[in-house]
């Protein structure tokens, strides 16, 4: 797809989406620390894989209260205010890391960063959702995902250099870009909940699945069993995908030693370049498919891309693997956002986008603990066999969910 077609595909989106796109690029350009966290804990703090996995899993638990708090606040006090407070406090959490980068105290403050960034995330997700409708959701979510990875395409290359030579700048750059994201939103984005169009959508929703719910959060969620099932199945995909920040860097570090950090930066950059280059094409080609079918296709790419790492030693094959699983990432994560948006009541968007990522991301949360112990007890190659089994199970269940969704929609039509 040439540049003209790409511009046409993303034409006529809401003004706020373009602003958030630019802010997201800036933010992800400095998104250094979390992708390199496994290497930081093993190399700088000399922790073994099982202890690294335990630390990351422990830190992941702080994501839960942060996300729940952010979801509640964004529905009650607004997306913009909640997001900006979370981002500013997240940036402040890097200060001890800048002062004493190779201390266990720095690692502890990274847990604070996880809490505050989790607080900002549901507000950010609900904000984007407020500017979408069913006609433009595929375009907006692929556009935003492409923007995130445009920053990530350049970020890891700079991160790999700074990590080895200027560790304080490594943390500082992440803090600065986190703050810039907040300042752009403060300056150029209005509060979506005060928007007249959103108020009109609350009164007359386009689809009944998005209608205002008078019931509380728990009842509203239980009335959507398909959404709960989707989130539960997606948990398996998040478990698999999270290996790019845990098992993959451990393998690269083991195979390439001192060059591991640099090579891992190349892998991360490849992932981002593939997403930037192919998001539009994949979104356009698969737009007519259901979100569940596209998620199944993404799972197949995960199976091939991550599964082949069982056999890989040459660095060039790591790049091929990354290209394959990156295509899966595009399919899986953009369609996750579409499915959730299509089934979330407009009155509960903040809370739904807080709790559902906790379910879908639970696989990512427990993965370091499980995989750390598995690798310590066996080997990294055995870990990739285990991952292949997990993703195969996820594909089967997602396909079953697709069949159930088709049956549900037919039943709803017959009752109308």
Order of alpha helices (4+ residues) and beta strands (2+ residues): alpha-alpha-alpha-alpha-alpha-alpha-alpha-alpha-alpha-alpha-alpha-alpha-alpha-alpha-alpha-alpha-alpha-alpha
